Amino acid sequence: MRIAISTSVIQRGQTGVAQYVFSLIRSLQKHAREHHFTLFVLEEDLPLFEFAKATMQIVTVAESFRPPLKNILWHQTKLPRLIRQHKIEVLHVPSYRRLLWPQPCALVATIHDLAPFHVTNKYDWKRMFYGRVVAKQLARRQHEIIAISENTAADIERFFNLPRKNLTVVHNGLDEGRFFPVSKDAAKKIVASHHKIHAPFFLYIARLEYPGKNHIRLIEAFNQFKAETKSNWHLVFGGSDWHGSDVIYQNIRQSPFARDIHSLGFVSTDALPTLYRAADVFVFPSLYEGFGLPPIEAMACGCPVISSSRGSLGEVVGDAAAIIDPENVADLEKQMTILATNADVREKLREAGFARAKCFRWEKTAEETFQVYTRAFSRQKSFAPISLRPDALPAPIAKS
C-alpha cells in the first residue's frame, strides 16, 4: 500500500496530538520495508521528523499554510491533488480538525476527543462551531475512524451520529524506552540544578489552557493544602501557553504561596521522563480528556498519581490512581494532603501504576492502526457516505 499521513496538526510538536503522531510514525517504520509511507510536513516542522527520513518519504508543505484557516483550505483543495500526484492509496489525518471532504483515496481519521461538546468555552466560537458542526459532516466522509478510547467512540456515536461499526477503538501507547523508573535522588538533583526546585513537589503536565485543563482549581487546592498543613511542598506546571494562560498566570501571582508555584513552560521530550521521576506526586485534574497520556507516563516512571476520571481518564487510569472530582476543590486538596503525608499510600499507588502502565504499548497501537489502513483500502470501492441533509453541502464546509 501507499500510505500518507498529514502531520500539520502537531502545533510545532507541543501538544498531545503531536506525541501521538511522533510515536505512531516511529512504531509504523517497520512496515516501511513492505509499504510506501509519505509524510506531509510543514516546512518549519521538518527537523521534528528527522527520525523518519531514512524510511519514509517527506513532502514539504509551505509554511504559509500553517495558520488554521489556510491549513483547512490546503487540506480541502491542494492535498487531494498531491494525493493523486503521489499515487497515495490511504490517507491518515490524525485529528478531526483537518478531515477531508474530497475522497481522492481511502480516508482514515483519528478522533482524540469531542471536547467542544463537553467543555464550555474551551475554544473561541469559530473553533467550537467547527468542532460541533463542520467536523460532524466531514467525519461522515471518512472510510474508517479511529477513536483513541471507548469514551471517545461513545461520544462519536452520540454527537456525530455515526454507527459504532464505522469506528475502531485503538488506545494510545506508552514509549517504554523513555518512560521507566531510575534513581529518584538522581532525578531530583537534575531538577534542582535546572529549575532550582529543592522541595518535594506536585507535578502537572498539560498545556496552560483555561478552563479545560483546570489549573485554577488546582492552584486553589494547593493554597488550601499549604495553609492547612504548613508543608514545604511545591507545585510545578509543565506545558506551553495556550488559550487562557493569562488567567492562570494571574492566579499564580495572586496566590499567597506564589513563590512555591513554578511554571516551566513546554517540557522537551528528553526532559519529561526526568521530571516525572523527580516528582513526588503527579496531579491530573483535567475537566475532559480523550485519552490522557501524562498519568500513564508518570505511572511508568514510578510517580504516584491523583487523577480526574472525566472523559476517558477513568478508563485509562483504572484503579491505579487516587480519583478526584475535578470541580471539587476540597476533594482535590484532601487527596493532595493524604498523598503528601502518607508514604504508604504513595507506595501503594506507585506499585499499582507500574502494573497499569504495562497495558499500553505504541507497538500495539501501530499494529492495530495498520489493520485499519488495510480495511480502509479494501472498503474504499464499496464505501457509500452516510446521507446528508440538503443543507449540509461541501461548498460551505470548504470555506469554513
Buried (B, 14 or more C-beta within 10 A) or exposed (E): BBBBBBBBBBBEBBBBBBBBBBBBBBBBBEBBEEBBBBBBBBEEBBEBBEEBEEBBBBEEBEEEBBEBEEBBBBBBEBBBEBBEEBEBBBBBBBBBBBBBBBBBBBBBBBBBBBBBBBBEEBBEEEBBBBBBBBBBBBBBBBBBBBBBBBBBBBBBBEBBEBEEEBBBBBBBBBBBEBBBBEEBEEBBBBBEEEBEBEEBBBBBBBBBBBBBBBBBBBBBBBBBBBEEBEBEBBBBBBBBBBBBBEBBBEBBEEBEBEEBBBBBEBBEEEBBBBBBBBBBBBBBBBBBBBBBBBBBBBBBBBBBBBBBBBBBBBBBBBEBBBBBBBEEBEBBBBBBBBBBEEEEBBEBBBBBBBEBBEBBBBBBBBBBBBEBBBBBBEEBEEBEEEEEEEEBEBEEBBEB
